[in-house]
Amino acid sequence: MRENSTTFPDLLLFLLYVIFVSSVILSFRAITSISLACIGVTGLIRNGIDKRHFFNRNLLNPFFICCCLLFTLQLLSVVYSENKVQAWRNVWGKSLLMIVPFCLWCCDYVNETRRREIMKWCCLVLFAACLFALSRAFTIYLTTHDPSVLFYHQLVEPYSAHAIQFSILIFVALVHLLELEKSKQHVLNNTFQRFLIIFFSLMLLLLSSKLVIVFYLGYLLYFLLMIRKYTSKLIAIGFIAAFFAVCVFVFSTDNPLSNRFRDIVYTDFRMLERDKFDPGNYFNGLQFRLLQWRFVPQILNERKAWATGVGVGDAQQLLNEKYVSENMYIGDSQRGGKGFLGYNTHNEFLQSLLETGIPGLLLYVAVCISLIKMMSKKRRAPFIFISILLLAYSFSESVFESQYSSIIFLFFPLFFYVDGRNEKE
């Protein structure tokens, strides 16, 4: 076993990881791609120096193998895609299925200590990004008096980010900070670390992601139950009482967050039974996602493509045609915009089925199962909560259809899973 020492490749990898995570937060897509590639190359060089061979046995992990097979199937679908240009563009983006796990597993760099140091910088950059977004939104609010700029997508508009994906980054930071609190570790200043927990929690409410907030409430309940081992029962009960009081207050009053939950609770499922719609019909998130369970099988039946899918180049075009044929809103010349045109299935299971047929669906299920097996093998709260959240997220979003969501889905679970062999310090 190699003694833990600070070498140039280690220093370079630390810098590259900090740059990579920071670029993900700030949505610097070019820097994200470059730093990720450099992490992989530096990892291979580190292996060559330390072990006299370049590849790591960790790459035999079933998760990585399933990701490679799924990407290979996506690549093969280019052959029968009619829109070859769009197909190659999509395949290029989905190469992250192989690249992200490879870069994390190609060497034994990440361990508990290094993960804490990287996450310290991640939390600081995330804090700065949130401060900038809040100050910008508040400045706009003072001018327009429109409170919507303080919530959801408009709040993180400077980073061209999706509010749910940005919420997941905050959730990752919160879980990390609360786990440090639970184990009485303070990588940052004690007071500042606790301030960050409160600040990120409030930021999470402003971003108003229903899925992430529900998971955060679940994690908080787990955290409050766990700290009974380290604090008096009176303090633990007080924390739990405060936790439920905040929940009752937020969800019983009229505010943008509670309104988003009410919008889902009062979903009109009868609308989904219509054969045709009107362009003026409003679909909430749940209705639209349920419609995809009708549209995708219809497309596969019409194209007789259950075995192969319609290909990565044609899936979106066929969905757009379905929106048009169902008379859904597709924009108009006066308002501009494209309406539902360009909306994917918002479900990675359905997206894999539509693009690559039943084999693609089964391979994505295999990716999920391999991640679940990793959870059963390494039972660590941050890894488990983050992984379950992202698996749930793949039911409401096609996670491999954008670079941003692909990196979040593939990087953060593995980042909290991997441990270098030189972990003891």
Secondary structure, DSSP 8 states (H G I E B T S, - for coil): -------HHHHHHHHHHHHHHHHHHHT-HHHHHHHHHHHHHHHHHHHHHHHSSS--GGGG-HHHHHHHHHHHHHHHTTTT-S-HHHHHHHHHHHTHHHHHHHHHHSSS---HHHHHHHHHHHHHHHHHHHHHHHHHHHHHHHHH--GGGGSHHHHTGGGT--HHHHHHHHHHHHHHHHHHHHTT--SS-HHHHHHHHHHHHHHHHHHT-HHHHHHHHHHHHHHHHHGGGTS-HHHHHHHHHHHHHHHHHHHHS-SHHHHHHHHHHT--GGGGG-SS--TT----HHHHHHHHHHHHHHHHHHHT-TTT-S-TTTHHHHHHHHHHHTT----BTTTBS-TTTT---S-HHHHHHHHHHHHHHHHHHHHHHHHHHHHHHS--HHHHHHHHHHHHHTTTS-GGGSHHHHHHHHHHHHHTT---TT---
